[in-house]
Amino acid sequence: MFVTDIRKEFYEVVVNQRVALLVASDIDALCACKILQALFHCDQVQYTLVPVTGWQDLETAYLEHKNQFQYFVLINCGANVDLLQMLQPDDDSIIFICDTHRPVDVVNVYNDTQIKLLIKQDDDLAVPPYEEIFRDDEEEEEEGNDSGNESENGAEPSGKRRRFDPAEVERRIERQREKREWEARRREILFDYEQYEYHGTSAAIMFFELAWVFTKDTKDMLCMKYVSDIGTMQRHVSRHNHRNEDENSLSIDCMRISFEYDLRLTLYQHWSLYESFSNSCYTSCHFKLWTLNGQKKLQEFLADMGLPLKQVRQKFTSMDVSIKENLREVIEESSTKFGLKDIRIQTFGVHFGFKNRFLASDMVHASTALLESTEKDESETDNFIKALDSLSRSNLGRLHSGMDLAKKKLMAIQQTVASCICTNLIVSQGPFLYCYLMEGTPDVKLFSKPMALTLLCKYLLKAFIQSTRNKRCRLLPLVMAAPKDVEKGTVLVVGIPPDLETSDKKNFFGRAFEKAAESTSSRTMHDHFDTSIIELKTEDRSKFLDALITLLS
């Protein structure tokens, strides 16, 4: 059931309890977890934090903790499956779910006792009405009672006394026909409701607004947000800045958050301008930097701005102050001439004292890189804790190490995109585009992680659209596969929707992957909370792909 008052029906319920906090490995969940931790620390709520990377992890975590905990809080996991069937919770277990994944499973919506959904109902949920998907079987029970073969006193089988009644037979046939029609309609309604995967309101925003209700929201919490509800967040930023105006003017260690227009250049304030231009998806795709002509255009663009190459190639923090003062205006002016119409974006920036400044996207790239780090043989839990630490301003060293990892990943993505485009690795399969990264491809280990492969997939699709002349291919979605575990012989497969401005970004690949695997008996593992990401046995790749083509044609 949906929780209508998050304060009374959730927080005031768990505040005096011990809570198991099961958190998915994504940035939104990380931010939501950090905010909820801050609230729990304020009120001395006892909790155990368990990172979970997929459905198997979630099931294991629940089984390990169900005897010690009655209350569970699931962040960005659990909403889009029937949790009662999956976890088989004890009767006294209460599970709170704050999850951005849509659609929400109908059993979770209509369970009034154990499943509590911390989900905004003003999202476009479109949950089917109860009576269209659940049916009382009272009539069937009556039929079952009528068909007993003993009389009330047990003297003789009732069948011997029963007379053939044409009206009764007709009535039963009509009921069965109505039931079949209802079931067919139910399947159709559920298919329409469940066929697309998409995302709703950020979990971090839900918990930030809870903190706001308690007036326990801080700038640190605000800094942890996705820029997914920009209007709401802008109002919160203004409120905090106004509230702390005096403090800001006094302390050199203060935090100041600003809502502003900035450049669509990834990590440019922590990199060199040249590297940022070269490795940002927007500029790389616009100039087609995988071509010699594209490289030439970038050089012309830099020359038009009048920036010395020596300045452009050194770290941003080391550039002359006189250049940095008017840099945005200079870049915007030249961008207009070169067709970079969207070089400016709305975003949030945070300042720690005078020295450290980060954009929201910087934090996302750094924390994601830490979450999916392949640098050392560390566990996913270790990576989760490091990524969580990077969100604390007391741990800027961790954040900077995340940015270094993010730069390596972005350069690997840029090089992989260039290689895929130049060697024609992207193939049209009819209803979708397909690209497979072979084992031995440089940096292929990076793309054994779901968020890294998804980012590469989005980047590659934008680059392909810029490079192809085939108008039909520009409208197609992309499926991408990369080696997951060479020893086990598995590949990671990701599907993303077409890159259209009018697209609502709903993804149909989750259901399609399930059907294709089922029809070919392909050995797949659907363990990710995003259903459009699966693992597949390498030798089953061809038949799975053929089935997917047939299904979507």
SEPAGU-430190 format. One record per residue: x, y, z of N, C-alpha, C in turn. Coordinates in steps of 0.001 Angstrom, whole numbers, plus 500000, padded with zeros to 6 digits. Layout:
XYZXYZXYZ;...
end
This chain:
500839498804500000500000500000500000500878501253500000;500322502338499489501056503609499475500946504288500838;502071504765501327502093505547502567501739506988502204;500700507507502819500252508860502476500920509932503343;501283509565504574501968510495505472503283509857505885;504375510225505197505669509564505406506184509763506823;505802510871507434506252511139508805505572510196509803;504243510163509777503497509377510766503543507882510472;503369507531509192503214506114508839504544505403508626;505619506177508488506936505549508340507866505923509491;508267507194509545509358507561510455508990507366511915;507786507790512293507380507659513692507144506201514087;506991505342513081506848503903513342508213503272513622;509239503647512834510543502984512959511481503646513968;511153504873514407512106505657515202512471504973516530;511600504147517058511909503450518317512179501961518108;512497501601516871512723500201516528514145499990516025;514542498730515902515786498391515200515422498124513745;516193498696512852515823498682511427516937498062510589;516553497239509630517514496739508631517355497588507372;518448498194506961518444499114505818519113498412504636;518328498007503632518860497284502471518902498251501285;520112498549500807520300499659499867520924499165498563;520306499536497440520826499177496120522101499953495811;522903499412494885524174500059494519523990501005493346;523334502123493588523267503183492572523349504530493292;523570505590492544523865506886493164522661507464493898;521483507322493322520281507833493982520083507130495329;520258505802495337520111505034496583521165505448497601;522379505706497116523483506141497972523139507457498677;522610508415497896522229509721498455521076509579499440;520080508767499077518936508547499961519388507913501273;520294506951501168520835506266502349521548507261503260;522351508148502673523112509132503452522172510050504234;521083510454503589520110511340504239519403510606505381;518976509366505110518277508602506143519207508288507309;520479507997507013521459507789508080521564509024508984;521596510205508367521693511455509142520480511598510067;519291511282509571518077511339510397518143510322511533;518577509100511203518681508049512220519691508430513309;520797509064512910521790509495513899521217510566514825;520417511480514245519785512543515058518903511944516149;518174510893515796517190510317516717517664509019517357;518946508708517163519568507520517767518797506236517436;518408506128516170517728504912515708518788503845515437;518579502660515971519514501561515725519208500944514362;520242500817513552520009500231512222521238499455511769;521005498540510848522090497808510200521995498078508707;523115498512508118523152498846506691523689497654505898;522925497231504893523352496120504036523244496546502568;524381496729501864524309497016500423523867495762499660;523007495939498676522558494793497846522707495160496374;523248494234495596523513494526494177522477493933493237;521639493018493741520639492397492867519633491617493690;518732490918493000517639490212493681518152489098494600;519183488369494157519730487300495001520317487870496289;521034488968496150521582489669497323520473490092498284;519404490635497718518279491116498534517640489965499303;517436488848498610516825487673499242517719487137500357;519020487053500072519984486562501079520019487488502292;520061488798502027520112489781503122518870489675504007;517699489489503376516468489379504165516496488118505034;516892486995504433516924485734505181517887485802506357;519020486492506150520029486592507214519574487480508369;518672488421508090518309489411509107516875489301509625;516077488391509049514645488392509407514391487983510861;515320487231511460515116486820512851515490487916513845;516331488863513400516753489945514304515936491223514129;515275491356512978514576492609512672513122492355512263;512272493264512715510881493237512269510665494251511145;511440495337511177511255496430510223512415496488509228;512054496516507947513037496588506870512746497817506006;513810498526505630513666499647504704514490499311503455;513821499226502318514471498906501050514580500176500212;515794500521499797515998501735499000516406501366497578;515596501777496630515769501524495188515848500049494836;515110499248495575514961497837495233513648497330495823;513007496432495109511835495762495677510477496197495179;510357497400494621509022497888494247508450497153493037;509318496747492105508821496224490824508725494702490749;508734494013491930508442492572491964507463492300493104;506825491145493058505939490729494142506821490279495311;507031491181496265507960490898497365507451489802498295;506144489697498458505604488662499338505954487283498804;505824487121497490506144485835496878507650485581496913;508436486627496683509880486470496590510530486210497955;510170487002498960510829486918500259510120485999501253;508821485735501012508018484936501955508225485460503390;507938486758503632508240487331504955507367486744506058;507914486751507278507115486333508437505940487285508591;504898486821509271503665487611509381503875488961510072;504882489035510954505069490295511690506089491227511011;506672490803509893507637491651509187506931492795508463;507474493992508609506963495167507890508079495671506974;507762495794505683508770496194504703508383497538504091;509214498546504324509036499870503718509906499933502464;509323500386501355510067500434500090510061501868499559;511257502431499388511409503720498705512218503436497446;511543503399496312512181502891495095511763503734493897;512736504084493069512460504875491867512052504013490672;512215502676490792511897501795489660510382501677489454;509976501777488204508578501637487816508480500630486669;507354499946486535506112500099487309506190499366488651;505368499824489593505299499178490903504429497929490771;504888496820491333504116495571491254502752495748491928;501719495243491287500349495473491780500088494813493131;500748493684493407500566493031494714501119493922495823;502251494581495561502809495517496550501861496693496792;501203497145495719500290498289495825499089497941496690;498538496728496493497265496387497153497433495541498412;498678495332498868498889494666500146498813495707501260;497845495567502159497602496589503184498323496323504498;498987495180504620499517494808505933501034494896506037;501754494300505086503209494167505262504049495033504333;503518495429503189504280496220502220503834497675502282;504753498574502605504453500005502711505321500762501699;504694501400500742505405502062499647505614503551499932;506882503945500027507221505363500213507450505955498831;506360506088498099506415506481496687505391507581496445;505812508625495735504886509725495429503802509256494472;502556509479494868501459509068493988501177510090492898;501867511236492945501681512188491845502582511844490657;503431510781490816504116510232489649503061509629488730;503406509458487471502461508871486518502458507349486701;501820506887487801501881505468488151500912504617487335;499691505131487120498685504438486300498451502997486747;498354502788488068498113501440488587496682501014488250;496489499808487687495128499353487350494260499243488602;492947499510488479492042499380489632492018497950490159;491794497827491459491833496520492141490927495496491459;489685495909491169488698494951490646489045494432489245;489950495123488549490320494665487205491427493616487219;492101493462488362493203492489488405493091491466489532;492156491696490481491921490711491536490436490367491534;490143489093491741488754488622491632488441487730492817;487315487998493447486871487127494540486302485849493943;486698484728494539486277483441493979485145482806494780;484233483627495282483136483103496087482249482177495262;482002482582494004481124481768493161481744480399492914;483083480380492722483756479108492490483628478214493713;483737478830494917483605478049496142482210477456496253;481201478273495848479824477770495865479691476569494946;480308476700493748480263475589492800480897474353493403;482048474572494063482757473456494675481889472784495728;481141473592496515480255473040497547479104472274496925;478576472827495799477442472176495135477831470831494549;479080470664494166479466469454493449479926468342494380;479731468513495700480095467453496647479298466195496352;479867465029496626479166463809496230478516463103497406;478318463842498508477568463263499619476450464200500036;475358463648500524474257464466501007474640465057502352;473796465963502851474112466648504100474268465670505252;473420464605505279473530463658506387474478462505506070;475128462576504886476115461565504523475510460227504191;474170460134503999473517458846503777473802458281502397;473790459156501375474032458657500024474656459769499178;475395459392498127475971460409497240474885461266496617;475117462591496633474100463517496144473869463340494656;474890462811493954474753462630492503473584461722492151;473236460785493024472134459868492733470794460572492777;470728461647493596469464462359493729469328463493492733;470516463978492185470504465181491360469829464918490025;468985465855489625468337465792488314469085466720487358;469115466358486096469752467177485066468948468469484910;469611469602485210468925470901485155469577471758484064;468951471889482891469541472658481776469860474107482157;469008474728482986469234476129483376470501476260484210;470726475261485114471925475289485960473188475109485112;473127474189484153474280473957483262474582475215482469;473520475845481963473679477076481190474308478176482037;473885478251483304474409479269484208475897479053484471;476277477784484645477702477479484902478563477777483673;478063477430482515478810477699481274479018479198481101;477971479978481398478051481422481279479076481998482260;479084481444483506480065481906484504481487481603484070;481680480409483517483024480033483058483479480917481892;482533481244481003482857482111479874483241483506480370;482475484027481322482774485341481899484140485350482585;484455484234483279485737484154483975486892484149482968;486728483377481867487789483340480846487994484717480222;486894485412479960486985486763479384487671487719480363;487320487597481649487921488456482674489426488197482773;489804486907482741491226486562482842492008487055481626;491383486961480440492051487451479219492236488974479300;491203489648479786491264491106479943492320491470480991;492389490691482077493381490937483133494800490829482577;495049489781481789496382489611481187496740490799480305;495753491279479572495967492424478674496278493692479481;495516493911480553495720495096481402497112495061482043;497491493882482585498801493756483234499941493889482236;499733493364481013500775493501479990500990494977479659;499896495709479464499996497145479164500676497901480304;500375497496481532500916498187482702502398497864482919;502770496610482656504112496145483028505123496129481885;504689496422480653505592496181479524506777497144479469;506634498353480013507725499330479955508329499568481334;509649499673481367510360500028482590510736501509482516;510555502222483635510956503632483673511231504016485117;511576505279485353511928505718486712511012506851487170;510666506817488442509833507855489035510678508809489862;510036509432490857510732510404491718511907509759492432;513006510474492475514232510026493137513972509673494603;514583508581495061514466508168496468515098509216497386;516191509834496917516867510854497724515948512046497988;515160512419496978514226513542497161513154513187498189;512681511940498166511670511515499140512197511680500572;513435511232500810513975511311502168514403512727502534;514829513509501544515156514908501847513907515657502292;512792515395501622511543516080501994511055515628503366;511361514367503730511062513902505085511895514695506097;513181514878505801514053515657506687513562517100506799;513073517621505692512552518995505672511342519124506602;510469518123506591509285518120507464509717518196508932;510831517513509247511337517515510630512254518703510913;512439519566509905513409520685509959514799520192510353;515128518994509871516468518444510112517268518387508817;516744519042507791517475519053506523518661520002506622;519771519594506030520984520410506056521494520596504639;522476521477504498523075521680503177523789520428502695;524344519664503641525019518435503235524025517484502581;522819517405503157521784516566502556521423517072501171;521285518381501068520893518999499800521944518723498726;523175518678499164524298518437498237524241517024497655;523536516131498351523502514734497911522445514464496846;521786515497496339520635515264495493520985515051494034;520161514285493390520131514261491927519469515566491482;519763516007490281519079517194489777517852516701489001;516996515940489690515872515336488983514572516101489199;514547516948490215513350517739490458513827519161490699;514273519778489619515096520985489723514350522159490367;513052522274490102512279523377490672512185523284492179;511848522084492670511746521863494112513078522111494796;514138521568494213515463521716494818515924523174494826;515548523915493777515941525331493712515337526102494886;514079525783495213513429526456496352514139526125497660;514541524853497810515271524450499021516630525157499097;517311525282497961518613525959497918518460527410498374;517461528094497821517233529498498185516966529633499683;516167528709500208515819528748501631517067528579502501;517912527598502146519120527353502946520111528500502851;520288529012501650521238530115501487520797531350502262;519483531593502274518950532739503012519123532524504520;518869531272504943518925530950506369520346531071506915;521353530815506035522732530781506502523579531913505933;522905533014505588523617534143504956524761534660505849;524464534842507118525477535393508028526631534418508223;526266533148508363527288532114508562528233532064507360;527655532186506151528459532130504935529493533248504872;529133534389505394530048535531505290531168535459506314;531004534554507314531998534510508381532995533365508248;532504532182507861533354530999507939533997530656506607;535313530408506642535993530023505398535765528547505089;535239527786506081534979526364505862533506526090505558;532739527137505366531298526964505185530977526285503851;529763525770503772529280525210502519528260526165501920;528396526429500636527422527273499948526972526557498681;525668526454498515525118525788497331524484526838496431;524731526732495146524143527700494215523447526966493072;522336527532492647521626527030491463522019527951490317;522587527397489264523177528258488244523224527577486884;523545528356485871523868527809484565525361527526484544;525734526360484060527155526061483925527378525344482597;528612524938482353528982524351481067528708522848481048;528260522365479903528001520934479725529328520228479400;530283520391480303531617519805480128531939518978481366;532129517697481182532301516792482302533593517055483066;533449517247484385534585517384485304535593518461484887;535151519468484122536125520409483555536903521181484615;536281521415485791536991522171486838538032521329487581;538027520029487299538976519118487963539868518415486938;539875518937485720540591518339484606541220519494483835;541682519259482616542041520372481738540861520608480802;540722521820480308539622522116479387539685521224478159;540911521013477660541075520202476446540580518770476671;540954518164477803540533516789478092539020516715478313;538473517748478943537032517760479174536264517868477860;536711518776476961536089518873475637536197517553474884;537336516895475012537590515660474251536789514475474768;536469514468476070535847513286476673534414513500477164;533874514704476964532464514942477296531599514434476136;530550513719476471529686513136475438529145514205474491;528701515328475041528049516365474233528994516936473174;530181517356473591531118517976472639531757516937471720;532058515758472260532683514713471445531765514288470299;530476514115470611529520513706469572529250514843468591;529188516059469090528919517202468203530047517379467189;531284517311467647532426517513466743532835516233466006;532252515083466430532647513770465875534157513579466041;534582513582467278536017513578467575536718512266467232;535953511255466804536576510007466346537081510134464898;536841511299464283537327511538462918538407512615462924;539265512604461904540293513643461779539669515015461581;538582515051460816537871516309460586537309516873461889;536831515959462753536304516373464058537380516965464943;538551516327464938539678516856465716540061518258465227;540022518414463908540357519708463306539351520781463738;538067520402463755537019521353464163537205521788465615;537601520854466469537836521193467872538974522209467987;540036521988467202541162522937467217540707524328466752;539850524349465730539319525628465223538473526315466296;537695525528466989536840526040468055537683526685469167;538742525981469583539629526510470623540320527791470156;540712527805468866541365528999468307540401530173468267;539121529890467943538110530948467877537902531607469235;538058530827470280537899531382471630539096532238472025;540190532080471294541380532868471598542105532412472838;541915531138473200542580530619474395543902529971474001;545012530361474634546306529747474317546268528242474588;546832527455473689546812525995473815547464525545475127;548490526275475548549162525947476806548190526037477986;547340527059477963546347527239479038545269526155478981;544835525837477775543744524876477587544163523475478017;545442523152477850545910521794478132546371521592479582;546484522670480354546887522471481744545660522373482645;545882521918483858544767521712484772543997523011484968;542691522905485029541827524085485125542221524987486291;542541524373487427542879525161488619544155525977488425;545000525565487460546268526273487226546168527340486141;545016527444485508544859528442484437544925529870485008;545318530801484155545377532203484583544006532673485066;544000533387486165542740533882486729542021534779485726;542774535572484982542162536492484004541387535730482930;541849534522482583541154533694481577539910533066482192;540058532565483421538929531873484072537750532810484366;538044534084484605536988535030484981535903535138483916;536301535155482650535318535317481569535165534048480719;535605532926481287535672531706480482534304531276479953;533300531265480823531978530795480394531441531639479246;531581532962479373531073533859478327531810533628477001;533126533448477077533942533212475873533524531908475193;533348530854476011532955529549475456531559529618474841;530632530280475528529259530390475017529209531145473696;530017532193473578530033533006472358530521532178471159;531614531453471341532133530630470253531236529418469991;530595528903471045529706527738470886528569528040469933;528031529245469997526940529640469108527387529558467647;528595530020467357529116529985465986529286528548465490;529670527654466403529970526272466010528796525315466225;527621525879466494526413525051466587526214524314467897;527006524649468924526836524021470247525778524807471019;524519524597470646523435525429471186523153525159472660;523451523931473095523096523560474470524322523412475359;525330524233475143526567524134475944526305524523477397;525228525296477635524869525680479006523785524749479536;523917524362480814522866523571481461522553524148482831;521352523876483294520981524255484659521515523196485610;522173523613486647522723522641487588522921523278488950;523364522473489902523709522968491229525219522879491410;525773523881492045527189523851492403527314523983493906;528309523325494473528537523445495915529959523937496135;530106524872497073531418525426497420531728525032498853;532885524428499065533375524186500422534463525220500682;534143526244501442535105527318501665535410528031500358;536657528460500178537036529200498971537612528294497882;538061527111498288538891526308497401538131525272496588;537245524540497229536625523380496584535252523713496016;535086523446494732533793523660494083533475522434493233;532249521943493383531832520744492643530449520970492056;530242520480490851528911520456490258528234519137490620;526905519120490521526158517894490841526653516722489997;526908516984488714527354515901487822528735515379488210;529597516268488775530916515828489248530761514764490326;529831515042491263529597514104492369529090512760491851;528186512820490868527624511585490302528714510752489646;529543511383488808530615510653488120531606510046489114;531986510825490129532983510348491102532441509186491931;531226509335492438530655508286493294530367507015492506;529893507163491263529640505987490420530937505238490139;532007505992489876533307505367489603533793504567490811;533565505098492018533946504377493235533071503140493440;531774503266493161530849502136493306531243500958492424;531701501278491199531997500210490234533503500095489955;534296500448490946535747500427490765536247499010490469;537125498904489474537758497618489152539262497699489401;539687498754490106541115498993490322541758497921491201;541085497533492257541635496534493189540620495411493351;541108494298493888540200493167494135539462493372495451;538625494390495472537843494667496671536397494246496448;535715493969497541534330493503497422533411494656497035;532223494291496573531237495316496216530805496110497436;530836495462498601530506496174499847531559497234500156;532839496891499961533922497872500174533732499086499258;533425498804497982533204499895497020532021500761497427;530968500118497935529767500846498380530119501812499505;530881501318500489531247502156501643532118503329501197;533044503083500270533897504170499757533066505225499036;532114504756498221531251505694497492530398506506498464;529908505851499516529114506539500533529970507592501249;531213507235501540532142508179502185532392509410501313;532402509206500000532731510324499093531673511424499127;530502511127499700529442512130499793529584513021501028;530574512729501871530803513545503074531857514602502774;531574515836503131532567516881502848533796516753503731;533694515914504766534867515660505619535821514670504966;535398514125503804536220513103503151536478513484501693;537005514691501498537226515175500130538285514368499386;539204513758500126540220512918499490539584511765498747;538560511170499356537835510059498721537123510536497457;536527511727497555535824512291496393536791512530495233;537973513067495543538956513329494495539487512033493875;539624510991494687540066509706494127538983509133493206;537715509393493560536604508987492689536639509732491368;537011511004491409537105511795490181538230511297489273;539337510869489882540430510302489082539971509027488368;539217508195489099538675506974488483537680507317487379;536868508349487629535860508767486644536528509241485352;537632509968485479538358510437484286538859509269483459;539420508266484140539906507067483428538756506381482700;537611506312483370536449505651482754535958506440481544;535898507759481668535428508596480554536361508512479348;537685508457479602538634508306478499538485506941477837;538222505910478670538012504563478123536740504527477277;535702505207477736534447505264476975534665505962475636;535350507106475678535617507863474452536392507009473433;537416506310473905538222505474473012537424504292472471;536583503709473317535764502567472890534716503004471870;534109504156472104533142504708471147533810504937469795;534985505569469806535720505835468566536024504532467831;536448503520468587536779502221467990535539501556467376;534426501591468112533185500955467622532660501637466358;532731502970466325532251503715465154533169503469463948;534473503558464180535437503467463067535536502058462487;535250501042463297535329499661462799533948499065462514;532931499930462494531554499506462155531061498343463022;531304498443464319530861497383465230529368497461465543;528752498591465221527314498738465485526557498269464252;525730497248464449525036496610463328523532496761463505;522838497092462430521373497147462494520825495738462369;520036495321463365519428493982463349517964494031462945;517537495142462392516131495309462002515407496172463000;514895495572464104514166496389465087515061497137466073;516344496827466100517249497521467014518688497459466482;519538498317467057520974498287466763521644497365467775;522765496771467359523444495825468247524952496037468175;525596495962469344527057496082469404527589495108470447;528618494369470076529222493408471003530699493732471187;531103493933472429532521494169472737533208492824472940;534201492548472126534909491266472212535838491256473429;536083490065473956537106489894474978538456490310474381;539240491064475126540512491558474602540444493001474162;539209493547474048539048494977473752539684495781474887;540421496850474582541023497664475658539961498134476666;540316498063477927539442498530479030538124497764479132;538054496569478535536770495848478518536308495476479929;537257495337480859536901494981482241536020496049482888;536269497319482519535450498421483053533972498220482734;533714497645481547532339497548481070531654496230481455;532273495542482428531612494372483011530674494806484130;530611496112484363529751496689485409528530497349484760;527345497194485358526105497651484698526018499147484418;526402500000485389526277501444485159527285501934484128;528494501344484143529521501729483164529096501319481752;528547500106481610528115499643480287526920500457479801;526018500821480718524862501640480338525307503021479859;526286503621480571526806504927480167527461504843478782;528257503793478572528887503579477263527820503424476180;526779502677476505525681502409475567525007503717475125;524737504590476088524086505878475777524999506771474942;526262506815475309527274507605474605527397507104473159;527481505768473018527666505159471698526472505420470783;525266505365471352524072505613470537524052507050470027;524402507999470882524466509409470448525518509592469349;526673508942469525527748509049468533527327508425467203;526651507284467280526210506605466061525202507463465299;524289508096466035523284508963465401523966510109464649;525042510643465227525781511727464582526550511247463350;526953509985463359527843509508462293527126508815461134;525872508367461346525191507627460283524321508541459421;524182508160458151523289508894457251521937508197457115;521838507012457669520607506230457584519585506776458584;518556507449458068517585508115458954516823507112459810;516529505936459246515771504940460009516582504447461211;517891504222460998518749503716462080518849504706463238;518681505985462945518756506994464007517606506873464999;516546506202464598515355506096465444515310504802466236;516370503979466105516343502654466719516948502649468120;516488501710468980517137501507470283518446500732470094;519212500588471163520510499898471074520613498814472143;521065497637471712521402496543472633522911496360472578;523524496281473744524975496153473802525356495023474749;526373494259474365526851493154475204528356493283475397;528820492928476591530252492955476907530558491786477840;531799491270477789532154490142478677531932490501480141;531275489595480861531024489798482292532041489030483123;532080487715482920533004486854483650533541485819482675;534804485956482310535398485082481289535442483633481774;535772483431483051535871482076483591534523481365483573;533463482111483910532119481516483904531500481520482509;532133482258481582531605482319480218530296483087480128;530245484265480759529014485061480734529274486445480140;528219487013479554528271488383479055527182489200479740;527434490508479852526447491449480387525738492084479201;524411492110479224523621492659478114522765493810478628;522813494936477910522040496130478276521241496582477061;519991496980477287519172497547476213518695498938476616;518827499909475706518354501268476008517383501726474917;516417502591475252515448503068474253516083504015473250;515374504344472174515914505281471170516247506629471792;517242507303471230517653508615471737516872509690470987;515638509893471433514758510865470777514398511958471758;514314513184471277513951514306472156512531514153472678;511674513532471875510277513374472284510064512098473088;511103511296473196510969510006473879510693510200475361;509825509334475923509554509403477357510518508503478137;511515507960477427512573507154478030512048505885478687;510887505405478265510397504131478781511104503006478027;511519501989478764512361500934478216511580499624478142;511479499058476945510709497826476755511586496577476768;512904496735476937513804495589476796513701494584477941;513278495007479127513168494079480247512271492905479921;511047493205479482510087492162479117510570491370477897;511150492106476923511622491458475694512736490452476005;513656490814476894514742489905477278514178488640477936;513189488813478798512565487658479463511963486699478448;511185487249477506510507486424476498511513485714475595;512565486452475169513569485864474274514314484721474960;514634484907476238515334483858476996514444482640477177;513179482899477477512212481822477702511985480996476436;511832481669475311511501480963474061512668480131473522;513893480443473928515070479726473417515773478904474496;515217478925475713515855478262476864517290478741477055;517524480018476747518854480604476950519136480713478445;520376480449478803520754480506480228521059481962480596;520079482594481186520204484005481559520008484169483057;520516485271483566520281485623484959519718487035485001;518469487142485463517776488440485537517868488922486984;519076489302487385519330489585488795519395491075489109;519393491931488081519543493373488317518196494020488607;518215495056489425516974495755489757516420496474488525;517300496868487590516859497352486280516681496128485390;515460495882484946515175494646484209515790494627482814;516216495797482330516822495872481000518313495539481019;518807495023482148520197494565482274520170493100482703;520778492225481895520800490800482233522195490222482012;522411489042482576523622488276482286523226487055481465;524110486677480532523775485640479549525000484782479296;524793483463479161525889482575478788526372482928477380;527692483023477221528273483469475956527821482610474779;527766481283474983527395480405473858525912480487473487;525101481091474350523670481251474038523371482593473377;524415483389473154524230484758472666523524484795471302;523934483925470385523376483957469018521885483631468999;521507482543469683520083482158469643519212483157470406;519778483733471486519053484757472233518805485979471346;519845486380470615519751487544469731518728487298468615;518758486098468027517796485751466963516357485828467476;516160485317468699514810485347469295514360486773469560;515298487615469987514984489018470273514591489751468989;515304489468467909514984490070466604513586489666466164;513284488368466270511961487848465872510861488473466714;511115488564468009510115489084468951509776490545468683;510800491345468345510599492788468193510321493225466756;510406492285465822510165492642464402508689492909464148;
end
